[in-house]
C-alpha cells in the first residue's frame, strides 16, 4: 500500500497525527482492560501534558527567533541548535509523543498506551528523518556536527 497516495489531500501535519493518536487513546481507554496506574497515572499524565506543552512553546520560540518556518516539509532558513535543540533534534515531536503518553496515563488503561509507539513511528519516519535530509540539503557540512552530536529524540 502506498501511504502517500492514500494521504493525498490529507493535511499531513504532526498535530493532525497527534489528534488521531489521541482519539485512539481515548477510544481504547474507554473500553474494558487492565488498569495502568490509577491516581498516580492521572497526576503523572497531567504533569507530562503540561511539560510537553511548555516544551512546544520553548521550541517554537526558537523558530520565531531564527525566522525559519516551523511547518514540516518547508525548507529551513536557519539551523537551530540552541534551547531545547541542544538536547533533542526534534523537541516538538518529542512533546507530541509525550502528550499522547500523558493522555494515555490519564485514561488509566494499559490498552490506551498502544497508540503511543505508533505516533512515535509516524513522526520519526514521516517527519524527523526527512527533515534531517532537508537540513543536510540546506546547510551541507555545517549540519553534520549538530546531527552527530545531538540525538534525534533524547
Rosetta blueprint (number, residue, H / E / L):
1 X L
2 X L
3 X H
4 X H
5 X H
6 X H
7 X L
8 X L
9 X L
10 X L
11 X L
12 X L
13 X L
14 X H
15 X H
16 X H
17 X H
18 X H
19 X H
20 X H
21 X H
22 X H
23 X H
24 X H
25 X H
26 X H
27 X H
28 X H
29 X H
30 X H
31 X L
32 X L
33 X L
34 X L
35 X L
36 X L
37 X L
38 X H
39 X H
40 X H
41 X H
42 X H
43 X H
44 X H
45 X H
46 X H
47 X H
48 X H
49 X H
50 X H
51 X H
52 X H
53 X H
54 X H
55 X H
56 X H
57 X H
58 X H
59 X H
60 X H
61 X H
62 X H
63 X H
64 X H
65 X H
66 X H
67 X L
68 X L
69 X L
70 X L
71 X L
72 X L
73 X L
74 X L
75 X L
76 X L
77 X L
78 X L
79 X L
80 X L
81 X L
82 X L
83 X H
84 X H
85 X H
86 X H
87 X L
88 X L
89 X L
90 X L
91 X H
92 X H
93 X H
94 X H
95 X H
96 X H
97 X H
98 X H
99 X H
100 X H
101 X H
102 X H
103 X H
104 X H
105 X H
106 X H
107 X H
108 X L
109 X L
110 X H
111 X H
112 X H
113 X H
114 X H
115 X H
116 X H
117 X H
118 X H
119 X H
120 X H
121 X H
122 X H
123 X H
124 X H
125 X H
126 X H
127 X H
128 X H
129 X H
130 X H
131 X H
132 X H
133 X H
134 X H
135 X H
136 X H
137 X H
138 X H
139 X H
140 X L
141 X H
142 X H
143 X H
144 X H
145 X H
146 X H
147 X H
148 X H
149 X H
150 X L
151 X L
152 X L
153 X L
154 X L
